[in-house]
């Protein structure tokens, strides 16, 4: 069992309700389905995997079922949403640390 999220997933998927051959990652993703009957029905109906041409569970397939962003977009809409994700603002980024042995940066004059 994994340290983070393992107990939650195990509570949502008791041993007798887990599907043989379906990874822990898929069970963890499907654990976010609130309704127990819907969650059990979802794991029994593996989605079509266009890469293999068969029906099987993958982490991205589970993410599609629950409406999360996938790691490897397959459709045009998924590719657009992956690119359209907002980037962090400059204020939230960590400032660059000076490297030892280098002089500090010279401020630009006349620029604002």
N, C-alpha and C positions, 0 to 999 in steps of 0.2 A: 504494500500500500504506500502511496506517495505521501510525503509530509504535508504538502499544501493541496487542499482540495480532496485528498484521498478519503477522509472520513465522511465528508459531505456526499461524495459520490457513492461510497459504500452504503450509506444510510438510504440514499435514493434508489439504489439498486441492490437489494438483498441478493444473496448468492443464488437463490432459486429463481430469481427474476432476470438474472443476467443472461445474455444470449451467448452461447458458445461460438467462438470464432470472431467475435466482435471485440475490438481493442478497448482498453481502459480509457483511452483518449476519446473515443466515440461515446462510451457510456458517460464520461464526465461532461461532454458537451450536451448530450441529451438529458442530463440530470436537470438542466435549467427549465425543462418543460414542467410546468406547475401541476397539471392534472395527471394523476398517477395512471389512469386508464389510457389517456392519450400518449403518455410516455412509453408505456408497455407496448401499445400498438405501433408506435413509431419505430421502435427497435426491431420489430418483426418484419417491417416493410423496407428493405434496403433500397436505396435509390439507384437509378441507372447511372453507371459511370461511363461517360463518353470516351474516356481514354482507353478503357479495357473492352468496352462494348458489352459489359455484363452488369448485373445488379450486385453491388457489394457496398459495404460500409467503408468510407474513408473519413479522415478528420474533416476534410472540406465538405463532404456530403452531409455530415452531421451539422456542420455550421450552416449549410444552406437550409436545412430543415428548421433550425431555430432562428434563422434570420441574422446570423453574424457574418462579418466580412471574412471571406475565404483567403487562404494563403496563396493559392494558385488559381487566379481567375480563369474561367473557361469561356464565359459568354461575354459579349460586348458590354452588357450592362455591368457585369462584375469588374471588367477592366476599367470602365469609366469611373466606377465608385472607388476603385483602388487608387486611381490617379487623383481623383477629386478630394481625397482626404486632406484636411487642412494640415499645413506644416506648423510646427511650433513657432510662436512669435519670438523675435530676437530677445525680448525681455526675459523669456523663460529659459533661454539657453544658458548653459554654464559659461562664465567668462573663460577665455583662454588663459591658461597658466603660463607664466614666463618659463622658458627653458633655461636651465643653468648654463652659464657661460656666454649667453647672448645679451647684448645691450638692450635696454628697454626700447619700445617703439618710439619713433620720433613723431610728435603730433604734427598734423598738417596745418599749415598756416593759410589763412584766408578762405578756408572752406568751412561751411557750416553744416 
